[in-house]
Amino acid sequence: MQNWAGNITFDATSVVAPQSLSEAQEVIAGSTKVRALGSRHSFNRIGDGACILDTRGLPEFLEVSTDRRSVRVNGSMTYGRLAELVAPLGLTLSNFASLPHISIAGAVATGTHGSGDTNRNLASAINAVQLITGTGEMIEISRADERFDGAVVSLGALGLVTAVGVDVEAAFEVAQIVYGDLSIEALVENLDAVFAAGYSVSAFTRWRDIEQLWVKSRVGDPLPASSAAVLGTLEQIGTKRHPLRELDPDACTDQLGVPGPAVDRLPHFRLGFTPSAGNEIQSEFFVDRTQGGAAVRAIATVQRDIADALLVSELRTVAGDSQWMSPHVGRESLAFHFTWVPNQREANAAARRVAEVLQPFEPRAHWGKVFAPDLFDMGCYTNRGRFVELVESLDASRTFTNDWFDSLIG
Ligand SMILES: Cc1cc2nc3c(=O)[nH]c(=O)nc-3n(C[C@H](O)[C@H](O)[C@H](O)COP(=O)(O)OP(=O)(O)OC[C@H]3O[C@@H](n4cnc5c(N)ncnc54)[C@H](O)[C@@H]3O)c2cc1C
């Protein structure tokens, strides 16, 4: 079995795809080591294990709370499917990652995020998780529980997430406009104005200049004067674009300022189409937003070193949160994403080069992507010890941890 990108062949000696929760409980009870897998969109061995539990066949369900602010669904449901199910109810999610294809439990386990100054990562919209722990016991941890901040960005180590409570809101419309050609220096000088230009903003670059600025605005939201001043200097692109300019933009959500439902604008890629390049490897690093400009300048200095490995980079903002193992815990972040060529050696070397120049900025890495673990200080996760205690309190024999987890988290 491989991950979606095909850069990881799992070491698992067995892959089991239970069709019911009782079947999943039986598999877990009969295994000494097991690892749940979602839609397999991670790029490293975070999802590997001796026995892989493929969650995609678990039954689908949807329950809507009476106040219509929350829904409860199976953890294996994808964001695209959830958005499709709640749309007829006039509901949606406040934010999405770049693709709707990923499972909810898998995405929040790694701290997956979208963009937006006021948007926290997707785990922050989870209000409860139901788990089958390594002992086979079914438990529920919800927001009021003191363990909750350790339970959502779980790195897959706490158990099989069978159900999640997800905050939803009244459906809203978003319009997406792509702007062209902003210099790196202009971005640095106007960093706050650029990222305040929309509800969700992405800057695509190969580190010579910002080739495309994707601004996604909630219809009716005011545009700050400083952002209007920057956007006024940029060309509005008149044809639809893919982040990788040479690829067919048909795979992307509608642009050109045409308003549409949040799920059809906030992700870059449409469900039913291949997101991004398909054949690729990814890395992503986060720095404190206040050091964002200096970090942009630092990465630009290694443009030549990473050029051959790089397909495209994307800069986004993520609001801070309180989840123990979230890469965005306790700080507003600027996110630096890299789509690399599908060559593991080249991707590893380029990721290392970027991590090296980011050292002065205390970078954190995306848990689901390629990074150089020795260059990341796990001490920044001040609740890491508490998290390991939580893992062991739920299952002393650590059924759900794997080599990746043991070497990084302890
Ligand atoms: C094209 C592409 C675009 C991407 N864009 C973004 C983006 O915009 N923002 C971003 O932050 N990331 C992005 N990613 C990364 C992706 O969101 C993460 O890797 C995410 O974790 C993938 O979710 P998944 O369901 O595929 O998880 P998997 O890769 O299947 O699993 C990830 C982890 O979750 C655990 N897990 C999965 N399901 C369960 C479960 N039911 N119970 C317990 N543990 C479980 C696994 O054990 C593993 O540890 C992108 C990836 C791709 C391929």
The ligand as a Gaussian input file, in Angstrom:
#p B3LYP/6-31G(d) Opt

LIG

0 1
 C       -2.405000      17.784000      -2.859000
 C       -2.309000      18.024000      -1.389000
 C       -2.636000      19.261000      -0.870000
 C       -2.538000      19.502000       0.499000
 N       -2.924000      20.721000       0.983000
 C       -2.822000      20.976000       2.294000
 C       -3.244000      22.232000       2.830000
 O       -3.800000      23.065000       2.138000
 N       -3.012000      22.469000       4.150000
 C       -2.412000      21.559000       4.956000
 O       -2.196000      21.851000       6.132000
 N       -2.066000      20.334000       4.491000
 C       -2.271000      20.020000       3.189000
 N       -1.938000      18.775000       2.726000
 C       -1.505000      17.760000       3.683000
 C       -2.704000      16.965000       4.214000
 O       -3.764000      17.801000       4.544000
 C       -2.321000      16.211000       5.474000
 O       -1.272000      15.365000       5.222000
 C       -3.530000      15.451000       6.087000
 O       -3.139000      14.850000       7.292000
 C       -4.076000      14.416000       5.130000
 O       -5.251000      13.837000       5.636000
 P       -5.493000      12.281000       5.376000
 O       -6.893000      11.950000       5.685000
 O       -5.008000      11.946000       4.015000
 O       -4.531000      11.666000       6.475000
 P       -3.554000      10.416000       6.352000
 O       -2.352000      10.823000       5.573000
 O       -4.302000       9.241000       5.887000
 O       -3.147000      10.232000       7.889000
 C       -2.509000      11.278000       8.573000
 C       -2.439000      10.935000      10.054000
 O       -3.741000      10.864000      10.593000
 C       -3.952000       9.605000      11.212000
 N       -5.344000       9.218000      10.968000
 C       -5.996000       9.206000       9.792000
 N       -7.267000       8.832000       9.989000
 C       -7.411000       8.552000      11.305000
 C       -8.482000       8.110000      12.127000
 N       -9.698000       7.880000      11.641000
 N       -8.233000       7.940000      13.438000
 C       -7.028000       8.194000      13.958000
 N       -5.977000       8.628000      13.245000
 C       -6.178000       8.806000      11.926000
 C       -2.943000       8.656000      10.585000
 O       -2.594000       7.619000      11.459000
 C       -1.769000       9.602000      10.362000
 O       -1.051000       9.708000      11.545000
 C       -2.074000      18.489000       1.367000
 C       -1.754000      17.223000       0.856000
 C       -1.894000      16.983000      -0.507000
 C       -1.579000      15.629000      -1.040000

